[in-house]
Each structure stands twice: as structure tokens, then as C-alpha cells.
Amino acid sequence: MSLIEGFTIFRKGIENWFSVALNMFILKREVNCKIKNIGSVKLKKGKNYLNSPLFRALVFSSTKDLSAEQCDLLKTYLPQIDEDIVTITNFEDKNQFKFLNKEIGIIFESFLYGDYDYISYSDGECLVDIGANVGDTAIYFANKGYNVFAFEPLPHICEIAKKNIELNPSIKEKITFINKAVSCKKGTLTINFNEGNTGGASQFTKASQQIDVDTVTIEDVIKEYDIKPHILKIDCEGCEVNIIQYSDLSMFNQIIMEYPTNVTGVDENILIDALENQGFELKSQIKLKYDGMGIVYMIKK
């Protein structure tokens, strides 16, 4: 994280940001940090909390337009600020889950912000999760009763995801986690990523490292795992474009797609039109915090 990014987090989300910065980085003393709309937490001396995913997520969340109930829920995370494993409460049904303290901000998208709360609960239908990252969405959908087939191409992210799934024995049998990328054709794909960062890996962006990963098609996935397709959730940092434009997805009943127009340069309406040509209609569209990003929810006509 750059100094500018860190300074922005402090200014926007911490009431006594100057005192916190002074004590954290210069005096290296314990300090009481007042996070806006959430509450106070004591920060240990000599520790850089900008390296703490939970701390960053709480401060960032404090700047969002959240309900009083959501803010109350965030307060329950303050005592966990130094924990390696965090208990996350699902805002919808108050079920609780364990996660490693890594990229908690991503996890909040599902369990606190409600990015997927329009998806109904199920009794064993199949959901294919392309771009499963640290397993947060797989756990979220398994909690809703789905049998989840989750695909994540980066091996080190898969290891985090599998640990997160193991931490939740009540739903782990509903999740099949596969270390492969899904594309419009079978082969290999070069993905760029930054070590230590669990988000943003893509073939479309520059990064410090690269890895070649195996790819499978939607048809391969359905045949190999004997899936009766119901919902497709796809969030793979730009790979959505090729999958949607060059794959037959008409066997699904619902599609949830995050589009990164800011990464690919492909307008989301092109992808929406492609899905409409396969028999889907637009049910909802959510604009996300970054320009050119959003979530589209399509259902079969």
C-alpha cells in the first residue's frame, strides 16, 4: 500500500487520524483509534495497522453509506482487530463464519454490503463460481443451500480459500474448490498478479509476477463434475468478456456477472446484449465504487 493510499484511509475514516498516525509511525506508542461511525479500538505500540486487512476494511467501511444495524455489526469486529482468524457475521441471517484475516474487505462485500442478497435460498441446486478468490462467495452461497463448484486459478489463493472452507465444517461438504481458470477454450492462460495481494489478478493488467494456468470451458466443467446448471456467478477480472461472448451459457437459469469495463475497455452493454441473445433478461444492475465496474444480474426469460 502506498503512503498516499494509507493517508487517504486515515483522513476519511479515522476521527483522530493525526494522533493515530503520529503514535503509530513516529512515537510508536499505543493509541486509541476512533473509527468514524463504528467506535474506538486500542492499537498496539509499534505495529503498522495499515498492514492489517481487518483494520483497513473497518476504516474503509466507516466511509460507506451503511445502516445503523450494519454499523453495529461492524463494532463487533473491533475486539478482533489483532486476531489471525476473524468471525464474520452474515448480515442477512446472522449466521457466523470463520475466515483468515486476509482481504476481509472482499469478504465484507458478500457478508455485510449485500452484493448478492438478491439470490434466494436453495435446497441443493448447483452454482458455478468463476473467480472464487479466497472462498468467501463459495461459503456465502453454500450457506444459502447451494452446492458450489468454485474455480480459482492462482494456487496460493486456492490455499487460503481451502483453509477458509476448512474453518467452516458445517458447509464445507457443499463446496468443491478447483484450482483452474475458466475460459472460452481449453488450454493455458497467463495471469499477472502481485505477490501478497489476493485481489486484482488478471491477464489484462500489469503486475510484478506472472503464472501460466490451465483453463477449462463451461462445457468441460458441466460434464466433468456432472453439474445440473442453475446459477453462474462470474467475477474474473476481465475474463468475463471472452467467456460471455464465446460460450454457450443458455443452460443456466441465472447469471451474476461483475464487469470491469475499466480493465477491459469493453462496455458492459455489449456483454448484456450477448447474454440477452442467449435468452436472458436484465434483472438488476449495481454500480460499484470504481468507475466502469458493476454487478449485473440476469435471469432466463
C-alpha positions as CSV (number, residue, x, y, z in Angstrom):
1,M,0.0,0.0,0.0
2,S,1.4,3.4,-1.0
3,L,1.8,6.3,1.5
4,I,-0.9,8.2,-0.4
5,E,-3.4,5.4,-0.2
6,G,-2.6,5.0,3.6
7,F,-3.0,8.7,4.2
8,T,-6.4,8.7,2.4
9,I,-7.6,5.9,4.5
10,F,-6.6,7.7,7.7
11,R,-8.2,11.1,6.7
12,K,-11.5,9.6,5.5
13,G,-12.2,7.0,8.2
14,I,-10.4,8.0,11.4
15,E,-11.6,10.9,13.5
16,N,-8.3,11.4,15.3
17,W,-6.2,10.4,12.3
18,F,-3.3,12.7,13.1
19,S,-2.8,11.3,16.6
20,V,-3.1,7.8,15.3
21,A,-0.5,8.4,12.6
22,L,1.8,10.2,15.0
23,N,1.7,7.4,17.6
24,M,1.7,4.5,15.1
25,F,4.6,5.6,12.9
26,I,6.7,8.2,14.8
27,L,6.3,7.8,18.5
28,K,5.5,4.1,18.2
29,R,3.2,4.1,21.2
30,E,-0.2,2.6,22.0
31,V,-3.0,4.8,20.8
32,N,-6.8,4.8,21.0
33,C,-8.2,4.9,17.4
34,K,-11.6,6.4,16.8
35,I,-13.1,5.0,13.6
36,K,-16.0,7.0,12.3
37,N,-19.5,5.6,12.8
38,I,-18.1,2.5,14.4
39,G,-16.2,3.1,17.6
40,S,-12.8,3.1,19.3
41,V,-10.2,0.4,19.3
42,K,-6.8,0.4,21.1
43,L,-3.9,-0.1,18.7
44,K,-0.7,-1.8,20.0
45,K,2.5,0.1,20.0
46,G,5.0,-0.4,17.2
47,K,2.5,-2.2,14.9
48,N,1.6,-0.8,11.4
49,Y,-2.1,-1.4,11.2
50,L,-2.2,-0.4,7.6
51,N,-0.9,-4.0,7.0
52,S,-4.0,-5.4,8.8
53,P,-6.7,-6.4,6.4
54,L,-9.4,-6.1,9.1
55,F,-8.3,-2.7,10.2
56,R,-8.3,-1.4,6.6
57,A,-11.7,-2.9,6.0
58,L,-13.2,-1.3,9.1
59,V,-11.8,2.1,8.3
60,F,-13.0,1.9,4.7
61,S,-16.4,0.6,5.7
62,S,-16.8,3.6,8.0
63,T,-16.9,5.9,5.0
64,K,-19.7,3.9,3.2
65,D,-23.4,4.7,3.4
66,L,-24.3,1.9,5.8
67,S,-27.3,1.4,8.0
68,A,-27.2,1.7,11.8
69,E,-27.6,-2.0,12.0
70,Q,-24.6,-2.6,9.7
71,C,-22.5,-0.2,11.8
72,D,-23.5,-2.0,14.9
73,L,-22.3,-5.3,13.3
74,L,-19.0,-3.7,12.4
75,K,-18.5,-2.8,16.1
76,T,-18.3,-6.5,16.9
77,Y,-15.1,-6.8,14.8
78,L,-13.2,-4.2,16.9
79,P,-12.1,-6.7,19.5
80,Q,-10.8,-9.0,16.7
81,I,-8.5,-6.4,15.3
82,D,-5.3,-8.4,16.2
83,E,-6.7,-11.8,15.6
84,D,-5.4,-14.2,12.8
85,I,-8.8,-15.7,12.4
86,V,-11.9,-13.5,12.3
87,T,-15.5,-14.4,13.0
88,I,-17.7,-12.9,10.2
89,T,-21.5,-12.5,10.8
90,N,-23.7,-12.7,7.7
91,F,-25.9,-9.6,7.8
92,E,-28.8,-11.4,6.2
93,D,-29.4,-14.3,8.5
94,K,-26.8,-13.6,11.3
95,N,-25.0,-17.0,10.7
96,Q,-21.4,-16.8,11.6
97,F,-18.3,-18.0,9.7
98,K,-14.6,-18.1,10.3
99,F,-12.1,-16.5,7.9
100,L,-8.3,-15.9,7.9
101,N,-7.6,-12.3,8.5
102,K,-6.8,-11.7,4.8
103,E,-8.7,-9.4,2.4
104,I,-11.6,-9.0,4.8
105,G,-12.8,-6.1,2.7
106,I,-13.6,-8.6,-0.1
107,I,-15.5,-10.8,2.4
108,F,-17.5,-7.8,3.6
109,E,-18.8,-7.4,0.0
110,S,-20.8,-10.6,0.4
111,F,-21.5,-10.8,4.1
112,L,-22.0,-7.2,5.1
113,Y,-22.7,-5.0,2.0
114,G,-25.2,-7.4,0.4
115,D,-23.7,-7.7,-3.1
116,Y,-25.6,-11.0,-3.6
117,D,-28.5,-10.7,-1.2
118,Y,-31.0,-10.9,-4.1
119,I,-30.1,-14.5,-4.6
120,S,-32.8,-16.7,-2.9
121,Y,-32.0,-19.6,-0.6
122,S,-31.9,-23.1,-2.1
123,D,-32.1,-26.7,-1.3
124,G,-29.1,-28.2,-3.1
125,E,-29.2,-26.6,-6.5
126,C,-25.8,-26.1,-8.3
127,L,-24.0,-22.8,-8.5
128,V,-20.8,-22.4,-10.5
129,D,-18.5,-19.7,-9.0
130,I,-15.8,-18.5,-11.5
131,G,-13.3,-16.3,-9.8
132,A,-13.8,-17.7,-6.3
133,N,-10.8,-15.9,-4.8
134,V,-10.4,-16.7,-1.0
135,G,-13.6,-18.7,-0.9
136,D,-15.8,-16.0,0.5
137,T,-18.5,-16.2,-2.2
138,A,-18.4,-20.0,-2.1
139,I,-19.0,-20.0,1.6
140,Y,-21.7,-17.4,1.2
141,F,-23.6,-19.4,-1.4
142,A,-23.1,-22.7,0.4
143,N,-24.7,-21.0,3.4
144,K,-27.7,-20.3,1.2
145,G,-28.0,-24.0,0.5
146,Y,-26.3,-24.3,-2.9
147,N,-23.8,-27.0,-4.0
148,V,-21.0,-24.7,-5.1
149,F,-18.3,-25.6,-7.7
150,A,-15.7,-22.9,-7.3
151,F,-12.9,-22.1,-9.7
152,E,-9.8,-20.0,-8.8
153,P,-6.6,-20.1,-11.0
154,L,-3.9,-18.9,-8.5
155,P,-2.5,-21.7,-6.4
156,H,-1.6,-19.5,-3.4
157,I,-5.1,-18.0,-3.3
158,C,-6.6,-21.5,-3.5
159,E,-4.6,-22.5,-0.4
160,I,-6.2,-19.6,1.5
161,A,-9.6,-20.5,0.2
162,K,-9.3,-24.1,1.2
163,K,-8.2,-23.1,4.7
164,N,-11.2,-20.7,5.0
165,I,-13.5,-23.6,3.9
166,E,-12.0,-26.0,6.4
167,L,-12.7,-23.4,9.2
168,N,-16.4,-23.8,8.4
169,P,-17.2,-27.6,8.8
170,S,-21.0,-27.0,8.7
171,I,-20.9,-26.1,5.0
172,K,-17.6,-27.4,3.6
173,E,-19.2,-30.5,2.1
174,K,-21.2,-28.3,-0.2
175,I,-18.1,-26.8,-1.8
176,T,-15.9,-28.3,-4.5
177,F,-12.9,-26.0,-4.9
178,I,-10.9,-26.3,-8.1
179,N,-7.5,-24.7,-8.9
180,K,-8.2,-23.9,-12.6
181,A,-9.2,-20.9,-14.7
182,V,-12.4,-21.0,-16.8
183,S,-12.2,-19.6,-20.3
184,C,-13.9,-19.9,-23.7
185,K,-11.4,-22.6,-24.7
186,K,-9.3,-25.3,-23.2
187,G,-5.5,-24.6,-22.9
188,T,-3.4,-22.3,-20.8
189,L,-3.6,-18.6,-19.8
190,T,-1.0,-16.2,-18.5
191,I,-2.2,-14.3,-15.4
192,N,-0.5,-11.3,-13.9
193,F,-0.5,-10.8,-10.1
194,N,1.2,-9.0,-7.3
195,E,2.6,-11.3,-4.5
196,G,0.7,-10.8,-1.2
197,N,-2.3,-9.3,-2.9
198,T,-5.3,-11.6,-3.2
199,G,-7.3,-9.4,-5.5
200,G,-6.9,-8.0,-9.0
201,A,-5.0,-10.8,-10.7
202,S,-5.8,-10.6,-14.4
203,Q,-4.5,-11.2,-17.9
204,F,-5.4,-7.6,-18.7
205,T,-3.4,-5.7,-16.1
206,K,0.4,-5.3,-15.4
207,A,1.8,-6.8,-12.2
208,S,5.1,-7.9,-10.7
209,Q,4.6,-11.6,-11.3
210,Q,3.1,-14.0,-13.9
211,I,1.8,-17.5,-13.9
212,D,0.6,-19.8,-16.6
213,V,-2.6,-21.6,-15.5
214,D,-4.7,-24.4,-17.0
215,T,-8.1,-23.4,-18.5
216,V,-11.3,-25.3,-18.9
217,T,-14.5,-24.4,-20.6
218,I,-18.0,-24.1,-19.1
219,E,-18.9,-27.3,-21.1
220,D,-15.9,-29.1,-19.6
221,V,-17.0,-28.1,-16.1
222,I,-20.6,-29.3,-16.5
223,K,-19.5,-32.6,-18.0
224,E,-16.6,-33.4,-15.6
225,Y,-18.5,-32.6,-12.4
226,D,-21.9,-33.8,-13.6
227,I,-23.5,-30.4,-12.8
228,K,-27.1,-29.6,-13.4
229,P,-26.5,-25.9,-14.0
230,H,-28.7,-23.3,-12.2
231,I,-26.7,-20.2,-11.3
232,L,-23.4,-18.9,-12.8
233,K,-21.5,-16.3,-10.8
234,I,-18.6,-14.9,-12.7
235,D,-16.0,-12.4,-11.4
236,C,-12.7,-13.0,-13.0
237,E,-11.1,-9.6,-13.6
238,G,-11.8,-9.3,-17.3
239,C,-12.0,-12.9,-18.4
240,E,-15.8,-12.5,-18.3
241,V,-15.6,-10.9,-21.8
242,N,-14.3,-14.0,-23.6
243,I,-16.5,-16.4,-21.6
244,I,-19.7,-14.5,-22.3
245,Q,-19.0,-13.6,-25.9
246,Y,-17.8,-17.1,-27.0
247,S,-19.5,-19.6,-24.7
248,D,-23.0,-21.1,-24.7
249,L,-24.4,-20.2,-21.3
250,S,-28.0,-20.8,-22.1
251,M,-28.2,-23.9,-19.8
252,F,-28.1,-21.6,-16.8
253,N,-31.2,-20.1,-15.2
254,Q,-29.5,-17.1,-13.6
255,I,-26.2,-15.3,-14.2
256,I,-24.4,-12.9,-11.8
257,M,-21.6,-11.1,-13.6
258,E,-19.2,-8.4,-12.3
259,Y,-18.0,-6.4,-15.2
260,P,-14.7,-4.5,-15.2
261,T,-15.0,-2.1,-18.1
262,N,-12.2,0.0,-16.6
263,V,-9.9,-3.0,-17.1
264,T,-11.0,-4.5,-20.5
265,G,-12.3,-1.4,-22.3
266,V,-15.4,-3.5,-23.3
267,D,-18.7,-1.7,-22.4
268,E,-20.9,-3.7,-20.1
269,N,-23.8,-3.3,-22.5
270,I,-22.0,-5.4,-25.1
271,L,-21.9,-8.2,-22.5
272,I,-25.5,-7.7,-21.5
273,D,-26.6,-7.8,-25.2
274,A,-24.6,-11.1,-25.6
275,L,-26.5,-12.6,-22.7
276,E,-29.8,-11.3,-24.0
277,N,-29.1,-13.0,-27.3
278,Q,-28.8,-16.3,-25.3
279,G,-32.3,-15.8,-23.8
280,F,-31.6,-13.8,-20.6
281,E,-33.0,-10.6,-19.5
282,L,-31.6,-7.9,-17.2
283,K,-33.0,-8.1,-13.7
284,S,-30.7,-5.6,-11.9
285,Q,-27.5,-3.6,-12.3
286,I,-25.4,-2.3,-9.4
287,K,-22.7,0.3,-10.0
288,L,-19.6,-0.3,-7.8
289,K,-17.3,2.3,-6.2
290,Y,-14.8,2.3,-9.1
291,D,-15.8,3.9,-12.4
292,G,-16.5,1.3,-15.0
293,M,-17.3,-1.5,-12.6
294,G,-20.6,-3.1,-11.5
295,I,-22.6,-6.2,-11.0
296,V,-25.2,-7.4,-13.4
297,Y,-27.9,-9.9,-12.5
298,M,-29.6,-11.7,-15.5
299,I,-32.4,-14.3,-15.4
300,K,-33.7,-16.7,-18.1
301,K,-36.7,-15.4,-19.9
